[in-house]
């Protein structure tokens, strides 16, 4: 049996007991928001610069070859998400978070000094492992702290911080690259983010696993007791296939990040072929995650009030329309509107999906279910990079974007037909 460490003093209320709630744990919650902004910034150092490095420095002609770094990142992050949930249940959340930052330390050096494309791909494997540990753990820790009533808001704030970090770094690195070159300047920002994130995680972040234990103890009725203790294989099967809501959530998350892999890898190339400058490409690369990030400050709370399903379905359909606009449009103005719409649709979906997993999964295995969902979701990066690269090589970027737009619409319709309300419990 896993040894349970003593509860940390910061999580105790006036009577000496652990308490759940955003207000009761505000200091740690805000700290974790800041940490996740740094996690997002670490990812954002690549958004504008790496597609241009592939074309201008390494002279990769085929889109499929150029997108190998996104495939490597997605596969590594997806697999690590699963292990992050299991490890955080076994050893605690904080050790996993700190390990993720330690693994990130060599990434900027690899990106700056990489003499071949293989170095860039290897750096993205390391980045995927790091992001899987750090981002997954901040999600789980916020769920632990706030309890069930404010879960959507918590996920909105978490994802907003992360993707505002991505957006801010994307636009900043675009200007740095335009002024000082593609290397090393943009990646020095990433080095700074990693150093600060590691320091905060070691010195200030506190363990939150005891909050999940407290929430689990409150599930005393027969309906919840029946599925409190499940094995890893049962949890994987439920989250991936058997449960109508959890499996609907998993496929929608995968398609959503398939979109993001497409946008990350091909949009800068499409915009460059349309005659846009690096500065304007950086703006477009930043607007999408910026709207995504800011929008989640609202959509997470809306999902608490009105339910997860309406936001997920509507968000997937909005994304589909935005992608179609990218495919058929030309010029900065049209692409800017499409980027705003794509960010808004993703903001509707992202916190609602995470909160919905927390609604259905029991607190005793919620971390593992979140990890499995994030495995499927971030597997979308790899699938999106491969699929869009192959389609772009064969038919051009607009055709690849059009296909993904249709796939996104189909995913939203599937959620509308298959997903249940948020109060149901999974069938074992």
Secondary structure, 3 states (H helix, E strand, C coil): CCCCCCCCHHHECCCCCECCCCCCCHHHHHHHHHHHHHHHHHHHCCCCHHHHHHHHCCCCCCHHHHCHHHHHHHHHHHHHHHHHHHHHHHHCHHHHHHHHHHHHCCHHHHHHHCCCHHHHHHHHHHHHHHHHHHHHHHHHHHHHHHCCCCHHHHHHHHHHHHHHHHHHHHHHHHHHHHHHCCCCHHHHHHHHHHHHHHHHHHHCCCCCHHHHHHHHHCCCCHHHHCCCCCCHHHHHHHHHHHCHHHHHHHHHHHHHHHHHHHHHHHHHHHHHHCCCCHHHHHHHHHHHHHHHHHHHHHHHHHHHHHCHHHHHHHHHHHHHHHHHHHHHCCCHHHHHHHHHHHHHHHHHHHHHHHHHHHHHCCCCCHHHHHHHHHHHHHHHHHHHHHHHHHHHHHHCHHHHHHHHHHHHHHHHHHHHHHCCCCCCCCCC
